Structure formats: C-alpha cells, structure tokens
Amino acid sequence: MSSRSRVLYVQHAGLPGGSATSLLITLKALDRQRFDPVVAVRSDALRVIRLYEADGFSVIRYTDIGFWNHTTGGHTHAFDQRCWRDCGRAAMNWAKNGRAILDLVDRVKPDLVHLNSVVLVSSAAALQRAGVPYVWHVREHPPSSGLRTRIIRRFLRVDPERVVFISAADRAAWTGAEDSNVLHNYVAEDAFQQASRNDARDKLSLSQNDSVVVYVGGLSKIKGILPLARALPAMHRAVPNLKVLMPASTYQPPNDLSSRIMRSALRFTGAGTVGQRAEVLLSKESLPTICYRAPFQEQLQLMYAAADLLVFPATRPHFGRPIIEAAAAGVPAVASSLAGTSELIDHGITGVLVSPNDSKALATAAIELLRNPERMRQMGQMARTNARLKFSAATAVDSLMVLYDQVRRSVVHRAV
C-alpha cells in the first residue's frame, strides 16, 4: 500500500442536506496525511458542488451514476403504479449505472470507494463484482419489507463488514448482521463552540425573556410538521412568551403543470398536500406571530445558540441529525420515540421521548420543560456531554479510517 490512499466519495444528493453535510464533516476530519479525498457529485447539483469546493476539496462531476430513490420518505405499494415505474427504471438502468461507476473508478483510480447512501445499490453491486475496495454508508431506514428493501438487503449482505449503518436500529431493520458496523452520524468540532445566547438572540431579534423552540424539519411529513403545527397552539397558550424558529419552512411548491394540477385536485377534495395542510394549520390562532419561518439554511449554529429547546416530532424512523447538532450546542430535545431517534436521547436525562404523531404528548412534554428552565438547562448540559462522547467527528472519523485500512487489507488478502 502507498503511504497516502486515494478515496473516491460518491455523493448522490442534489441539495446540501443531511448526507451532503455529513460527508463534508467527514472530509474535514479526515487525516489528509493518510488519505487523499476526491468527491464525485451529480453534474446538476451545483449547490453541493460549491459546498465541497468552498472548503478546497477536489470535485468530479458525473451524469450517469443512478440511484434507486430515497428509502426513508415513504414507500409505494405493489398496486401503486409508481412502484412498477421505479422498479422498471432501476432494472433498465442497472447495467448502465454499473458501467458508469466502474468508468469513474477507472478515471480516478482510487484505492477505495466510499458510497454515501444506500440508494447507490447498483454502484455497490458493480464494485462487488469487480472486486473494487469499497465502503457502503447506509444513512436511511428501510420504509417496509417490500421488493426494493429485499433487493437492497441482498447486496448489503454480500460483504457486511464493509457496510456502515448510522444506528443499530437501521442495522437490525436492514440485515440484522452484527458483523456490520454502526457509526452514528456526527457533528463537526465547531458545533461544540457555543455562541453567546444573548448575542444570538439579538441577531435574530428575539427577546432575552422569550422561550425559544427550534424545529429543523421544514414542511416535511416525516420530520413531523403536522403534529408540531397541531401542538403549537396549546404550547403558546401555556407559554405566552413562546417563539418558534423554523428554518426551511417557507411554502415553495413546485411550479410545473402536473404539480399545480395535483395541488388543485387535492384542495378540491378537501385533502391537500402536506405543504398545503401545514400552511392551513400554521395560519391558525396566533401562530403567524410566534413562528419565525425562514428559507433553507446551511448554517444553523445561530438558531441553536438562541434556542432553549429542540422539537423533533418525526413520524418515521430515521436518524435525527438536528438532535445531535442541538445537543452539541447544549440544547435538549423533545423527540418522537422511534427506531434510531431513541438511540440519540437518554429519556429524562438529555431530552424527552414521546409517542410519534401524538400532538398532545408533544405539547405536554415541551410545556413541562419550558416552564422549568433549570431542568431544561441541566438536560442541555448533559446532552452536550453525551454528544462529546458519542457524536464527535474526531472520534467517529478515526473509526472510519480504521475501517478503510481494514477493507483495503481484506481485498489485498483475497487477491493473494
């Protein structure tokens, strides 16, 4: 082996969300004396490209590497035409996607490939067949035990020691293979550098006497916007000085013809899209005056610094990055008791877990904490200490680099 290993990171996301941010934190913590990172990003993902280039990382654009839709947001049933459409596309493009990742490997000539999502399953299959060293980072919880999950599970089980799950719950749900790795998502070291609470509130035009809650989930159904919107009126009645910071929660629906027709049709039937339903709920009572709704933001440290409490009322199992980001800033959380999320919070110590989709329980837990600032402060301190131990990038990336070395040694051993 050479003294410095080239690692090709394949990033599928088109926007700088959770997976892109997690990868950037990984790259920053990487030992550059030992590893030379190259990031492959979709050609149309301009904001993601700029995200990595701004920190001086080498970026290669690709066009042909496909992925099999996101697996956390929901699933389609066998009687849903979208199921057959998605499966058909995956089958038709499987071989092409495999050739594309191998062409990229031939171009970059890495010592190891890091696939940054479970949806890159066709790439994983091609690397497996070609004997290319790889690490497969699974950041999503399976939505069901349906066809897509069963097919992906088959490939995850080929080389389980090369797979990294971000929670034990995800590992159990996907494969149950205990020889696979669990490495929780982590936060950058600067997340622990607490900004002044008073300064943060001044910059956000908040009073020092406000009870400030932050929700980082936009208008996403799985992040819990609907149960939160239903809980907020009761929270405000009980805590009159309540203010709610809501980044990425402005309503900006797609403007293409089919989306406009769908929104009109759903409104006519009385149902509405998630965004439409959230807009109605957030317009009720006093909510427009207490909810600080803003567009998507990549930097949330100021909001965490200003907050007393994070709410994360997710409706489906997945890793709640806002929980660990807030914890690093000393902010406890009230969150749904779901697989994955429950690994991030010590109930009653670093936060409170409540039943998912239970607006009353969410409101009750948040009110109890907001009315007891000293207990909330102590929870925040414990959350920060816990985040240092479990979610620090420095420690986690050390473990990841050890895995890189193990995978490369394993491939050399097999070749011999």
C-alpha positions as CSV (number, residue, x, y, z in Angstrom):
1,M,0.0,0.0,0.0
2,S,1.1,3.6,-0.7
3,S,1.5,5.9,2.2
4,R,-1.5,8.0,1.1
5,S,-4.7,6.4,-0.1
6,R,-7.0,8.0,-2.6
7,V,-10.6,7.7,-1.6
8,L,-13.4,8.4,-4.1
9,Y,-16.6,9.6,-2.3
10,V,-19.8,9.2,-4.4
11,Q,-22.4,11.7,-3.3
12,H,-25.9,11.3,-4.8
13,A,-27.9,14.1,-3.3
14,G,-28.7,17.2,-5.4
15,L,-29.1,19.6,-2.4
16,P,-26.8,20.2,0.6
17,G,-29.0,18.3,3.1
18,G,-28.1,15.7,5.6
19,S,-26.0,13.3,3.6
20,A,-24.0,16.0,1.9
21,T,-23.4,17.8,5.2
22,S,-22.3,14.6,6.9
23,L,-19.9,13.9,4.1
24,L,-18.4,17.4,4.4
25,I,-17.8,16.9,8.1
26,T,-16.1,13.5,7.3
27,L,-13.8,15.1,4.8
28,K,-12.8,17.9,7.2
29,A,-11.9,15.4,9.9
30,L,-10.0,13.1,7.6
31,D,-6.3,12.6,8.1
32,R,-5.0,14.3,4.9
33,Q,-1.5,12.8,5.5
34,R,-3.0,9.4,5.0
35,F,-6.0,9.9,2.7
36,D,-6.5,11.9,-0.5
37,P,-10.3,12.5,-1.0
38,V,-12.0,13.1,-4.3
39,V,-15.7,13.8,-4.3
40,A,-18.0,12.7,-7.2
41,V,-21.1,14.8,-7.4
42,R,-24.0,14.9,-9.8
43,S,-23.4,17.5,-12.6
44,D,-26.7,19.2,-11.8
45,A,-26.1,19.5,-8.1
46,L,-24.5,23.0,-8.2
47,R,-25.0,23.8,-4.6
48,V,-23.5,20.6,-3.4
49,I,-20.5,21.1,-5.8
50,R,-20.0,24.6,-4.3
51,L,-20.3,23.1,-0.8
52,Y,-17.2,20.9,-1.2
53,E,-15.2,23.3,-3.4
54,A,-15.6,26.1,-0.9
55,D,-13.6,24.0,1.5
56,G,-10.9,23.2,-1.1
57,F,-11.9,19.6,-1.9
58,S,-11.5,18.1,-5.3
59,V,-14.8,17.6,-7.1
60,I,-15.6,15.5,-10.1
61,R,-19.0,15.8,-11.8
62,Y,-20.8,12.8,-13.1
63,T,-24.0,12.3,-15.1
64,D,-24.7,8.6,-15.5
65,I,-24.5,7.1,-12.0
66,G,-28.1,6.3,-11.0
67,F,-29.7,5.6,-7.6
68,W,-32.8,3.8,-6.5
69,N,-34.9,6.6,-5.0
70,H,-34.9,7.6,-1.3
71,T,-36.0,4.9,1.1
72,T,-36.9,6.9,4.2
73,G,-39.5,9.2,3.0
74,G,-42.0,6.5,2.3
75,H,-42.8,3.5,0.1
76,T,-45.2,2.6,-2.7
77,H,-47.4,-0.5,-2.6
78,A,-47.4,-3.1,-5.3
79,F,-50.8,-1.8,-6.5
80,D,-49.4,1.7,-6.9
81,Q,-48.2,2.4,-10.5
82,R,-45.2,4.3,-9.1
83,C,-43.9,1.1,-7.6
84,W,-43.6,-0.6,-11.0
85,R,-42.3,2.6,-12.6
86,D,-39.5,2.9,-10.1
87,C,-38.7,-0.8,-10.2
88,G,-38.7,-0.7,-14.0
89,R,-36.4,2.2,-14.2
90,A,-34.0,0.6,-11.7
91,A,-34.0,-2.7,-13.7
92,M,-33.5,-0.9,-17.1
93,N,-30.6,1.3,-15.8
94,W,-28.9,-1.3,-13.6
95,A,-26.2,-2.3,-16.1
96,K,-25.7,1.3,-17.3
97,N,-25.2,2.5,-13.7
98,G,-22.8,-0.3,-13.0
99,R,-20.7,0.6,-16.0
100,A,-20.8,4.3,-15.0
101,I,-19.3,3.7,-11.6
102,L,-16.6,1.5,-13.0
103,D,-15.8,4.1,-15.6
104,L,-15.5,6.6,-12.9
105,V,-13.2,4.3,-10.9
106,D,-11.1,3.8,-14.0
107,R,-10.9,7.6,-14.4
108,V,-10.0,8.5,-10.8
109,K,-8.1,5.3,-9.9
110,P,-8.9,5.3,-6.2
111,D,-7.6,2.9,-3.6
112,L,-11.1,2.7,-2.1
113,V,-14.6,3.9,-3.0
114,H,-17.0,5.4,-0.3
115,L,-20.7,5.2,-1.4
116,N,-22.5,7.8,0.7
117,S,-26.0,6.3,0.6
118,V,-27.9,3.0,0.5
119,V,-29.6,4.2,-2.7
120,L,-26.4,3.7,-4.6
121,V,-27.1,0.0,-4.6
122,S,-26.4,-0.6,-8.3
123,S,-22.9,1.0,-7.8
124,A,-22.3,-1.3,-4.8
125,A,-23.3,-4.3,-6.9
126,A,-20.8,-3.3,-9.7
127,L,-18.0,-2.7,-7.2
128,Q,-18.7,-6.1,-5.6
129,R,-18.5,-7.9,-8.9
130,A,-15.3,-6.0,-10.0
131,G,-13.5,-6.6,-6.7
132,V,-13.0,-2.9,-6.1
133,P,-12.5,-2.0,-2.4
134,Y,-15.5,0.0,-1.1
135,V,-17.3,1.1,2.0
136,W,-21.1,1.5,1.8
137,H,-22.5,4.1,4.2
138,V,-26.2,3.4,4.8
139,R,-27.9,6.5,6.1
140,E,-31.5,5.5,5.6
141,H,-34.0,3.3,7.4
142,P,-36.0,0.9,5.2
143,P,-39.6,2.0,4.8
144,S,-41.0,-1.5,4.6
145,S,-40.1,-5.1,3.9
146,G,-41.2,-4.7,0.2
147,L,-39.4,-5.6,-3.0
148,R,-37.0,-2.7,-3.0
149,T,-35.9,-3.4,0.5
150,R,-35.4,-7.1,-0.1
151,I,-33.3,-6.5,-3.2
152,I,-31.1,-3.9,-1.4
153,R,-30.8,-6.2,1.6
154,R,-29.4,-8.9,-0.6
155,F,-26.5,-6.7,-1.7
156,L,-25.9,-5.4,1.8
157,R,-25.4,-9.0,3.0
158,V,-22.7,-9.8,0.4
159,D,-19.9,-8.0,2.4
160,P,-21.5,-6.9,5.6
161,E,-18.1,-5.9,7.1
162,R,-17.9,-3.1,4.5
163,V,-21.3,-1.7,5.4
164,V,-21.6,1.2,7.9
165,F,-25.0,1.9,9.4
166,I,-25.8,5.1,11.3
167,S,-27.8,3.4,14.0
168,A,-28.2,0.0,15.5
169,A,-31.9,0.2,14.7
170,D,-31.1,0.7,11.0
171,R,-28.7,-2.3,11.0
172,A,-31.3,-4.5,12.6
173,A,-34.0,-3.4,10.2
174,W,-31.9,-3.8,7.1
175,T,-29.9,-7.0,7.7
176,G,-29.6,-7.9,11.4
177,A,-26.0,-8.7,10.6
178,E,-23.9,-7.9,13.7
179,D,-20.7,-8.0,11.7
180,S,-21.8,-4.8,10.0
181,N,-20.5,-1.6,11.5
182,V,-22.6,1.0,13.4
183,L,-21.2,4.5,13.4
184,H,-23.6,7.2,14.4
185,N,-23.8,10.4,12.4
186,Y,-21.6,13.0,14.0
187,V,-21.0,16.7,14.3
188,A,-18.1,18.9,13.4
189,E,-15.9,20.2,16.2
190,D,-17.0,23.8,15.7
191,A,-20.5,22.7,16.7
192,F,-19.3,22.4,20.3
193,Q,-18.1,26.0,20.3
194,Q,-21.1,27.6,22.0
195,A,-22.0,31.1,20.7
196,S,-23.3,33.6,23.2
197,R,-27.0,33.1,23.8
198,N,-27.6,36.8,24.2
199,D,-25.7,37.7,21.1
200,A,-27.6,35.1,19.1
201,R,-31.0,36.4,20.2
202,D,-30.0,39.9,19.5
203,K,-29.1,39.0,15.9
204,L,-32.4,37.1,15.5
205,S,-34.4,39.9,17.0
206,L,-35.5,37.8,19.9
207,S,-36.1,38.9,23.5
208,Q,-33.8,37.6,26.2
209,N,-37.0,36.6,28.1
210,D,-38.5,34.6,25.2
211,S,-39.0,30.8,25.5
212,V,-37.4,29.8,22.2
213,V,-38.0,26.5,20.5
214,V,-36.3,25.4,17.3
215,Y,-37.7,23.0,14.7
216,V,-35.4,21.8,11.9
217,G,-37.6,19.8,9.5
218,G,-39.2,22.2,7.1
219,L,-42.6,21.2,5.8
220,S,-41.7,17.6,5.7
221,K,-44.3,15.0,6.7
222,I,-41.7,12.5,8.1
223,K,-40.0,15.3,10.1
224,G,-43.3,15.9,11.9
225,I,-44.5,19.3,10.7
226,L,-48.2,18.3,11.0
227,P,-48.1,17.1,14.6
228,L,-46.0,20.1,15.5
229,A,-48.4,22.5,13.9
230,R,-51.3,20.9,15.9
231,A,-49.3,21.1,19.1
232,L,-48.2,24.7,18.9
233,P,-51.5,26.4,19.8
234,A,-51.6,24.6,23.2
235,M,-47.9,25.3,23.7
236,H,-48.4,29.0,23.1
237,R,-51.5,29.2,25.4
238,A,-49.4,27.6,28.2
239,V,-46.2,29.6,27.4
240,P,-47.2,33.1,26.3
241,N,-43.6,34.2,25.5
242,L,-43.1,31.3,23.1
243,K,-41.2,31.8,19.9
244,V,-40.6,29.0,17.3
245,L,-37.6,29.1,14.9
246,M,-38.5,27.2,11.7
247,P,-35.7,27.2,9.1
248,A,-36.6,25.7,5.7
249,S,-40.3,26.0,6.4
250,T,-41.4,28.6,3.8
251,Y,-44.0,27.2,1.4
252,Q,-42.5,26.9,-2.1
253,P,-44.3,24.2,-4.0
254,P,-43.2,23.1,-7.5
255,N,-44.5,25.2,-10.3
256,D,-44.7,22.6,-13.0
257,L,-48.1,21.9,-14.6
258,S,-48.6,18.4,-13.1
259,S,-47.8,19.6,-9.6
260,R,-50.2,22.6,-9.9
261,I,-53.0,20.2,-11.2
262,M,-52.3,17.8,-8.3
263,R,-52.5,20.6,-5.7
264,S,-55.7,21.9,-7.1
265,A,-57.3,18.5,-7.2
266,L,-56.3,17.7,-3.7
267,R,-57.6,21.0,-2.4
268,F,-60.9,20.4,-4.2
269,T,-61.3,17.1,-2.4
270,G,-60.5,18.7,0.9
271,A,-57.2,16.8,1.4
272,G,-54.4,18.9,0.2
273,T,-50.7,18.2,0.0
274,V,-48.6,18.2,3.2
275,G,-47.4,21.7,2.4
276,Q,-51.0,22.9,1.9
277,R,-52.2,21.3,5.1
278,A,-49.2,22.7,7.1
279,E,-50.0,26.2,5.7
280,V,-53.6,26.0,7.0
281,L,-52.5,24.8,10.4
282,L,-49.7,27.4,10.8
283,S,-52.1,30.2,9.9
284,K,-54.4,29.4,12.8
285,E,-54.8,31.4,16.1
286,S,-51.6,33.3,17.0
287,L,-49.1,31.0,15.1
288,P,-48.1,33.5,12.4
289,T,-46.9,35.9,15.1
290,I,-44.8,33.3,17.0
291,C,-43.4,31.2,14.2
292,Y,-40.2,32.6,12.6
293,R,-40.3,30.8,9.2
294,A,-37.3,31.1,7.0
295,P,-35.9,29.5,3.8
296,F,-33.5,26.6,3.8
297,Q,-30.2,27.5,5.6
298,E,-27.0,25.6,5.7
299,Q,-25.7,27.1,8.9
300,L,-27.9,26.7,11.9
301,Q,-25.5,27.5,14.8
302,L,-27.1,30.8,15.5
303,M,-30.5,29.3,15.9
304,Y,-29.2,26.5,18.2
305,A,-27.4,29.1,20.3
306,A,-30.6,31.1,20.7
307,A,-32.8,28.1,21.5
308,D,-33.9,26.7,24.8
309,L,-35.4,23.5,23.3
310,L,-35.4,21.5,20.1
311,V,-38.5,19.7,19.0
312,F,-38.1,16.7,16.6
313,P,-41.6,15.2,16.2
314,A,-40.7,12.7,13.4
315,T,-43.3,10.3,12.1
316,R,-41.0,7.7,10.5
317,P,-37.8,6.1,11.9
318,H,-34.6,7.9,10.8
319,F,-31.6,9.5,12.2
320,G,-32.4,12.9,13.6
321,R,-29.3,15.0,12.8
322,P,-30.8,18.1,14.4
323,I,-30.9,16.2,17.8
324,I,-27.1,15.8,17.9
325,E,-26.5,19.3,16.4
326,A,-28.6,20.8,19.1
327,A,-27.1,18.6,21.8
328,A,-23.6,19.8,20.8
329,A,-24.9,23.4,21.4
330,G,-26.2,22.4,24.8
331,V,-29.9,22.3,23.8
332,P,-32.1,19.3,24.9
333,A,-34.8,17.8,22.7
334,V,-38.3,16.6,22.8
335,A,-38.5,13.9,20.1
336,S,-40.5,11.0,18.8
337,S,-39.7,7.7,20.3
338,L,-38.8,5.9,17.1
339,A,-36.1,3.5,16.0
340,G,-32.9,5.5,15.5
341,T,-34.1,8.6,17.4
342,S,-34.3,6.7,20.6
343,E,-30.5,5.9,20.4
344,L,-29.8,9.7,20.4
345,I,-31.6,10.7,23.6
346,D,-31.4,9.4,27.1
347,H,-35.0,9.8,28.1
348,G,-35.3,12.2,31.1
349,I,-31.6,13.0,31.1
350,T,-30.7,14.6,27.7
351,G,-34.2,15.0,26.5
352,V,-37.7,13.6,26.4
353,L,-39.1,10.9,24.1
354,V,-42.9,11.0,23.2
355,S,-45.1,8.8,21.1
356,P,-45.0,9.7,17.4
357,N,-47.9,11.5,15.9
358,D,-49.2,12.5,19.3
359,S,-49.6,16.2,19.3
360,K,-50.9,16.3,22.9
361,A,-47.9,14.4,24.3
362,L,-45.6,16.6,22.3
363,A,-47.1,19.8,23.6
364,T,-47.3,18.5,27.2
365,A,-43.6,17.5,27.2
366,A,-42.5,20.7,25.7
367,I,-44.6,22.8,28.1
368,E,-43.2,21.0,31.1
369,L,-39.6,21.7,30.1
370,L,-40.2,25.3,29.0
371,R,-41.9,26.0,32.4
372,N,-38.8,24.6,34.2
373,P,-35.8,26.4,32.8
374,E,-33.3,25.0,35.3
375,R,-34.2,21.4,34.5
376,M,-34.0,22.2,30.8
377,R,-30.6,23.8,31.3
378,Q,-29.3,20.7,33.2
379,M,-30.6,18.5,30.4
380,G,-28.8,20.6,27.9
381,Q,-25.5,20.3,29.7
382,M,-26.0,16.5,29.8
383,A,-26.9,16.5,26.1
384,R,-23.7,18.3,25.3
385,T,-21.5,16.0,27.4
386,N,-23.2,13.0,25.8
387,A,-22.6,14.5,22.3
388,R,-18.9,14.9,23.0
389,L,-18.7,11.2,23.9
390,K,-20.9,9.7,21.1
391,F,-21.2,12.2,18.2
392,S,-17.8,13.9,17.9
393,A,-16.4,13.9,14.3
394,A,-12.9,13.5,15.6
395,T,-13.6,10.1,17.3
396,A,-16.0,8.8,14.7
397,V,-13.8,9.5,11.6
398,D,-10.9,7.8,13.4
399,S,-13.1,4.7,13.4
400,L,-14.0,5.2,9.8
401,M,-10.3,5.5,8.8
402,V,-9.6,2.2,10.6
403,L,-12.3,0.6,8.5
404,Y,-10.8,2.0,5.3
405,D,-7.5,0.3,6.2
406,Q,-9.2,-3.0,7.1
407,V,-11.2,-3.1,3.8
408,R,-8.0,-2.5,1.7
409,R,-6.1,-5.2,3.6
410,S,-9.0,-7.6,3.1
411,V,-9.1,-7.0,-0.6
412,V,-5.3,-7.5,-0.9
413,H,-5.6,-10.7,1.2
414,R,-8.4,-12.1,-1.1
415,A,-6.3,-11.3,-4.2
416,V,-3.4,-13.2,-2.8
